Amino acid sequence: MNIIVCPLARVQQMVAVHAPERVVSLLDPDFTFPELGPSYAELHLRLHLHDVHEASIGQVAPSSVHVTQLLDFLARWRRSLPLLIHCRAGIGRSTATAFIAACLHNPNVSERTIADRLRRVSPLARPNQVLISLADAVMGRNGRMLAAIEETGRELRWHGVDENVPFELPGRFA
């Protein structure tokens, strides 16, 4: 099953269309998480963090606590139905999480292969490198996850868009 990534504005539509097995929401602390109903009570991970590289006054940077919660939640994805991941724009935190999920569930596939596919299916993806780096360390990838994201993202221009369009990344790589 695939990993679906979208901005906050498209979450309800993606849930209605795809009926995902699990949902990951990564939003700023002052944002309200989407209400998905009682069937998602235990299947919806809600993480409050900003899309920043280091904490500053009033901002919450990704931390090892966030990554541990995320990896525990992603490990329980059975891949019988899609995984839905979103942040506010569908560009930074959610694309990092999709990459992390794909790496976690495809341990024998190179990080570069997964990063290349991410860049192909979403040219707007700008994965949060702090999330990637923290997950890389916890997963024992020896810097390969971060290197793959950095190498595939070199010289990418920032597009002047407010949010990404929904896209899918494979949950299983051949």
N, C-alpha and C positions, 0 to 999 in steps of 0.2 A: 504494500500500500504506500501511497505517496505522502509527502510532507507538503502541506499547503501553507503558504505564507501570504498574509494580507495586512492592510492597514486596519486600524480600529473601525473606521467607517464601514468596512465590508464584512465584519465578523458575523453579524446576524445572518446575512445573506449566505456566507460560506457554510455556516452551521446548517441552515435550512437545505442547501443544495447537497452538501457532502456528508452530513451526519457523522462528524469525526469521532473517533474512539476517545481521543483526549484533546484538550485545548490548553495552550500555554499563552498567558497574557503577560506582557512585560511593559508596564506603564509607569510614567512619572508618579511620584507619591500623591500628587494632588488630583490625579485623574481617577474617574470612577470606572471600575471594571464592568464589562458587559455582563448582564444577567442572562444566563443560558438555561435556566430552569433546573428543577430538582434532579433530572437525570444526569446532570453534569456536576453534581455537588462534590463528588470525590474524584472527578475526572478533569477538573479545571484548576490548573496551577496559576496562581496570581502572584507575580513578583513586582514589587515597587522598587524601581531604580531608574535613574536618568541615563540617557545615551551619552555618557561622558567618559573621559579617559582617566580622570582623577576627581576625587571629591573636592568640592569647594563649598563655600558658605551657601547653604540652602540646597545643595545637590547631593544625591546619593549615588555614588559610583558602584558599578558591579563589584561584588565581593565573592570570596570563597564560599560564604554561607549561601549566597544566591546560586552559585554553581553547583554546590552539593545538593541543594533542594531540586534544582533543575535536572541533574543527572539521575537522581533517585526517581524522579517522576518519569523521565524519558525511558529509563530502563524497564519500566512496567508497561510500555507501549508494546502490545502484542502484534501490531502491524496487520490486524485483521480488517481495520478500517483506517481511514486517513488520520494523520496528526495535523491539527491546525495550530499555527503559531502566528501571533500578531503582536505588534507594538503600535505606537501611534501612527507612524508613517509607513511601516512595512519595509524599511530601508536598512536600519542599523541593528537594533537589538534582536529583531525577529529573524533577520537573515543570518546573524551569528548563531542563533539558537537552532535554526534549520541545519546549518553546517555542522554544529555540534551533534545534533541528533543523527545526521547521516553518518558521521564518523563513528559515533558510538555503536550504531547498529550495523556497521560494515567494517569491522576491525581489520579485515584482510584486504581492503581497498586503500590505495594510496590517498593520502590527504589531498594531494595535488589533483588527482582525478576528480574527487568530489568538489574541490574548489573550482576547477575548470567548468564543471557542469553547472554549479551555482552561477558563475559569471555568464554562462550561455543562456540559462533560463531567466535570469534577471540582471540585465545590464545596469540597472539602478542600484543593485545591492552594494552596500557599503558596511559590511559586518563590523560590529563593535569589537575592536581588537582586544579590549580588556577581557570581555567575556571569553573570547577565543583563547587568549593566553592562560586564563585561569583554568578553563576546561582542559586545555592541552596538558597542563601540569598535573591535574587530578587524574586524568586518563593515562598518564605516563607516555605521552606521544613525543616527548623529548624535543619540543619546539617545532615539530613538523606541521602541526595544524596552523600555527601562527605564520610560519614561513610560507605555506601554501596560499594563505589569504593575502599576505603581503606581496608575493610574487605575481599572483594573478590580478592584483589590484594596482600594480605600478602604473603610473601615468594615466590613471582613469580620471577624467574630469568629473567634477561634481555637477550634476544636472540640477538646474533650477526648478525643481518640482517639489510640491508639498507632500506628496505621498506616492507610493509605488502602486502598481496594479497587482492583483493577486497572481500568484504563480505556483507551480508545483515542482518539487525536487523529488527524485526517486527515494523511496524508503529502502529499497534494495538495489544494489549495484551488482551487475553480472561479473 
